[in-house]
Amino acid sequence: MSPLLKKNRGADSEKATLRRYCFYSALVSCGIMLFMFLCHKVIPFYKDTNTVLRMDLYHQYGPLYSELYDRIVNGYRQYCGR
């Protein structure tokens, strides 16, 4: 067998190992996410409880829309220091 074919066979083995590690990392991260959903009683497992968007609303979208509202009502110049 030529050395070039042996080299390609090694590259295929490295690609397979990389794919395997990517698959395992995705599987572990999904498992952790499902565990956290169970701990926080989020919608896929419990009906009429929390959703991810509801929990995220108070930390990101609420302050964002509050700041946007203040800038629209009071004007942008107040925040620029002009």
C-alpha positions in Angstrom: 0.0 0.0 0.0 1.3 3.5 -0.8 2.2 5.9 1.9 -0.3 8.4 0.5 -3.2 5.9 1.2 -2.0 5.3 4.7 -1.8 9.0 5.3 -5.4 9.5 4.1 -6.6 6.6 6.3 -5.1 8.3 9.3 -6.8 11.5 8.5 -10.2 9.7 8.2 -9.5 8.2 11.7 -8.8 11.7 13.1 -12.0 13.0 11.5 -14.0 10.1 13.0 -12.5 10.8 16.4 -13.3 14.5 16.1 -16.9 13.7 15.1 -17.2 11.3 18.1 -16.0 14.0 20.5 -18.4 16.6 19.0 -21.3 14.1 19.3 -20.4 13.3 23.0 -20.1 17.0 23.9 -23.5 17.8 22.3 -25.0 14.8 24.1 -23.5 16.0 27.5 -24.7 19.6 27.0 -28.2 18.4 26.1 -28.3 16.2 29.2 -27.2 19.1 31.4 -29.9 21.3 29.8 -32.6 18.7 30.3 -31.5 18.2 33.9 -31.7 22.0 34.5 -35.2 22.0 32.9 -36.3 19.3 35.4 -34.8 21.2 38.4 -36.4 24.5 37.4 -39.8 22.9 36.4 -39.7 24.3 32.9 -42.4 23.6 30.3 -41.3 20.4 28.5 -41.7 18.4 31.7 -44.3 20.4 33.7 -47.5 22.0 32.3 -48.6 25.5 33.3 -45.3 26.5 35.0 -42.3 28.4 33.9 -40.9 28.9 30.4 -37.4 29.8 29.5 -38.5 33.1 27.9 -40.3 34.1 31.1 -37.2 33.6 33.2 -35.1 35.4 30.5 -37.5 38.3 30.4 -36.6 39.7 33.8 -32.9 39.6 33.1 -32.5 40.8 29.6 -35.6 42.1 27.8 -37.2 43.9 30.8 -34.2 46.2 31.3 -33.7 46.6 27.6 -37.3 47.8 27.0 -37.2 50.0 30.1 -34.0 51.7 28.8 -35.5 52.0 25.3 -38.7 53.5 26.7 -36.8 56.1 28.8 -34.7 57.1 25.8 -37.8 57.5 23.6 -39.8 59.5 26.2 -37.0 61.6 27.6 -34.9 62.0 24.6 -31.5 60.7 23.7 -29.6 63.9 24.6 -30.0 63.2 28.3 -28.0 60.0 27.9 -25.3 61.5 25.7 -24.1 64.1 28.1 -24.9 66.9 25.7 
